Amino acid sequence: MNFYFEAAKTLDRLDAKEGSIKGIIATLPEKDRKRTAALVIETLKFKPVLLEVIEKAKLMKEERKLTSKTLALVLVHDLLLARGIQAGDGPIKQAVLRHKTRLHGELQKQKIKRGVTSNEQLAQSGDERAASMPRYVRVNTVIGTTEDIIKVFVSRGYTLSDPFSSSKKGFLKDPHVPDLLLFHPSTTFQDDDLYISGKIILQDKASCFPAVVLSPPASDNSVVIDATAAPGNKTSHLSALMKNKGKLFAFERDRKRFSTLKMMLSKAGCSNTVPINADFLTIDPHDTQYSSATHILLDPSCSGSGIVNRLDHLLEAETEDETDKDQRLDKLAAFQLMMIKHAMRFPNVKKIVYSTCSIHATENERVVRNALNSEEARAVTFRLASRNEVLPTWQRRGYPDELESPDDASSLIRCLPGEDATNGFFVSCFVKPGNSLTSKRKMDIEGETSDPLLHNPRKKKRAKSKSNK
């Protein structure tokens, strides 16, 4: 039964909005992670139906030993929709089995009510916006080169062409992020030897923007901080941009997520990272171990409202009161602002990148506005980096109406799911006067093309179709 208890506990954490599905699953013990994740995801797909079945069957009312609704969910899922409850006989299992006939009957009623004929049709459908998003693969240049990885894919029958073509065997170099490749959405890499060996990393394009914008120096005396590092994709990206040189402090306060971070960095071969199981906010900016940091990446906890290509659409079926939502966003924004202000206190910091996977101005432009007005920002005259320093060819920028100076909007990056072939994302960059990128570095970051059609591969495909008519 321990397996079911772990799955129920995971569902409780999701109900408490402690993080995304992927993020919480990453904290599970590795030996049971795959099996538990499968049950959690499948239960979420059928959760609305299962809850109604449990209620109509009066399971929780008649079985006092069954005190956890999430435990009832996973057990009833396996009883009705899988190969049965995979656990030894015990009082809790027997409590569910006593209602087996009634539960099956209520499931059949749900099919009739919803006008479906199969169990599969009862599942929640996925987020349609995810279908337009390529599968992004970042080459881990700590271990290998993009050219070598491309050769491997070509040897497997892939071609450098539109990944949305009928063959689904095309892939492209991303025009904005160096060493990022994009494939058809249906392409999977979890069991690929390149992924298992750490040579490629599965990371959404927008998630790559923070490290690219921070652009940490690749020198032996570099000191960089990733303030909220787990699970480690952005940290390994920073390490790659630093060419594994210097020192990269990676903070993570959660013990389980910290274990995931260490495993990820080890797999990626990041020898310049120093993982630290501590809360960044507790670190003294004048501590000699960290005070020489010049670049800080902040990607703190957020609402995750921009995520569509993961599984979190399964959580959206549960409505949230608007007042509760506003209070939750305000609480997150207060924490996010605290993180920025703390980063600004580091005496040698020159550049701070703040990002979220949120679409809400409360967590984005308003946090930036408040940060610019803070005592910390004024004390060292922090300002927003100019557009030329923050992916200038990316077209979607911040919301002018949410800022004191509308001109500041051009310094901010926004990504909208369903329109930009990415998850929803926000990136800002604070710099001290005199800190800017060289023209050559800007060119390296942006690549050699800013073809607007490459901004969204599906738009490129549609443009081709129109030209052929």
Summary of the structure (lengths in Angstrom):
residues: 469
radius of gyration: 23.9
end to end distance: 60.6
largest distance: 73.3
contacts: 1534
relative contact order: 0.10
helix: 46%
strand: 12%
